[in-house]
Amino acid sequence: MNKFKIIGLTSGIIGLLISVAMIICGFADIALPKPVWAVFAVVCLINAVLIIVNAKMKH
């Protein structure tokens, strides 16, 4: 497995996990503490960086 597939797979899994967690919390009307939202924000930022790095490395 090459580097491009690993970065793409990692960013896809991170995005999927965050999306599912946010949807579940939204439908269940669960109020998450601010530190959890901060962790979600940091993980989403890392995910965005991984996507950008993956896009730049392919060209």
N, C-alpha and C positions, 0 to 999 in steps of 0.2 A: 504494500500500500504506500503510495507516494505522499509527499508532504501536502499537496493540494487537497487530496481526499480526506486526510486527517483533519486539517483545519476546517474544511467545509462540513464534515461530519460533526465535529465538536461544536461549531457555531449553530448548526441545525438542532442539535440535542439541547443546547442551552436555551435557545429560543423557544423550543417546544415546551420544555419544563417550566419556564417562566410564564409562558402563555397559559398553559393549563392551570398553574397555580393561581394566576390572576382571575381566570374565568371561574374557577371553583369558589374563590373568595368573594367574587362579585355576586354569583348566584346564591350562595349560602348566606350572604349578607354578614360576612365575618369581618370584624374590624381588626385589622392587623396593626401591631404597634409600629411606630415610626422607624425603629431600627431594622425591622424586616423590610419595610419599603426602601430603606437606604441600601440594604443588601440587594434587593431586586434591581434598583437603579444602577448599582455598580456592576452587577452581572450583565445587565443589558448594555452598558457602556463597553464592557469587555467583549460582548458578543458583536457589537457594531465594529469594534476595532478588528476583530478576527475576520469579519466579512470584508472589510476594506483591504486588509492584508491579503486575503485570499484573492480578491479581485485584481489587485495590483501585481501579484506574483504570477498570475496566469498570462499577463500581457508581456 
